[in-house]
Amino acid sequence: MRAAAALIAAAALVGACVAMPPTAETARAEVFAAERAFARSMAERDLAAFARHVADDTLFFGGGQVLRGKAAVLEGWKAFFAGPAAPFSWEPDQVEVLASGQLALSTGQVRNLKGEVIARFNSIWQRQADGRWLVVFDKGSPPDPATK
């Protein structure tokens, strides 16, 4: 009986540890890595890899419209993956994570083929139950005045 009680207590302790959100620094590092992998999917012309970073219920804003859902985003973005060279690139320069460890903002510069800063991206990432981070909102904005 004691062995069973000890086993149940151990299982509860392990379950509690698994459910705990990552530390703020760990979460920031995870989102930086996820954003860089997301950007690499564009550089490598890999729409399937891009799709793995997008939540099913995501919203992407751009060109005066809102793309609602993963399927719409992939359809709307597939033209960016058509040619041999990526039409633009991006790199995160800031990531902030809520204290809950469940949502994060990543932002950074977007560059054209010449390397000129043309915009700033802003993505909201949501931590999934399995620990992956997926983009739930994405919206560009004009570049920072100092980088024009």
Backbone hydrogen bonds, N-H to C=O, Kabsch-Sander energy under -0.5 kcal/mol:
donor,donor_aa,acceptor,acceptor_aa,energy
5,A,1,M,-2.3
6,A,2,R,-2.7
7,L,3,A,-2.3
8,I,4,A,-2.4
9,A,5,A,-2.4
10,A,6,A,-2.4
11,A,7,L,-2.4
12,A,8,I,-2.2
13,L,9,A,-2.2
14,V,10,A,-2.5
15,G,11,A,-2.5
16,A,12,A,-2.2
17,C,13,L,-2.0
18,V,14,V,-2.2
19,A,15,G,-1.7
20,M,16,A,-0.9
20,M,17,C,-0.5
27,A,23,T,-3.0
28,R,24,A,-2.5
29,A,25,E,-2.3
30,E,26,T,-2.4
31,V,27,A,-2.4
32,F,28,R,-2.7
33,A,29,A,-2.3
34,A,30,E,-2.5
35,E,31,V,-3.0
36,R,32,F,-2.4
37,A,33,A,-2.3
38,F,34,A,-2.4
39,A,35,E,-2.6
40,R,36,R,-2.3
41,S,37,A,-1.6
42,M,38,F,-0.9
42,M,39,A,-0.6
43,A,39,A,-1.9
44,E,40,R,-2.7
45,R,42,M,-1.4
46,D,41,S,-3.1
47,L,45,R,-0.7
50,F,46,D,-2.1
51,A,47,L,-2.5
52,R,48,A,-1.3
53,H,50,F,-1.8
54,V,51,A,-1.6
55,A,135,V,-2.4
58,T,55,A,-1.5
59,L,136,V,-1.9
60,F,67,L,-2.1
61,F,138,D,-3.1
62,G,65,Q,-2.3
65,Q,62,G,-1.6
67,L,60,F,-3.3
68,R,66,V,-0.7
69,G,58,T,-3.3
69,G,67,L,-0.6
70,K,56,D,-2.1
73,V,69,G,-2.1
74,L,70,K,-2.8
75,E,71,A,-2.2
76,G,72,A,-2.7
77,W,73,V,-2.3
78,K,74,L,-1.3
80,F,77,W,-1.4
81,F,77,W,-0.6
81,F,78,K,-1.2
82,A,79,A,-1.2
89,S,111,R,-2.2
91,E,109,Q,-1.5
93,D,107,T,-2.9
94,Q,107,T,-1.7
96,E,105,L,-2.3
98,L,103,L,-2.6
101,G,98,L,-1.8
104,A,125,W,-2.3
105,L,96,E,-2.8
106,S,123,S,-2.7
107,T,94,Q,-2.2
108,G,121,F,-1.3
109,Q,91,E,-0.7
110,V,119,A,-2.6
111,R,89,S,-2.8
112,N,116,E,-2.3
113,L,87,P,-0.5
115,G,112,N,-1.9
118,I,110,V,-3.0
119,A,110,V,-1.3
120,R,141,S,-2.6
121,F,108,G,-2.5
122,N,139,K,-0.9
123,S,106,S,-3.0
124,I,137,F,-2.8
125,W,104,A,-3.1
125,W,123,S,-0.5
126,Q,134,L,-2.9
127,R,102,Q,-2.8
128,Q,132,R,-3.7
131,G,128,Q,-2.2
134,L,126,Q,-2.2
135,V,53,H,-3.2
136,V,124,I,-3.2
137,F,124,I,-1.4
138,D,59,L,-1.8
139,K,122,N,-2.6
140,G,61,F,-0.6
141,S,120,R,-2.4
147,T,144,D,-1.9
148,K,144,D,-0.6
148,K,145,P,-0.9
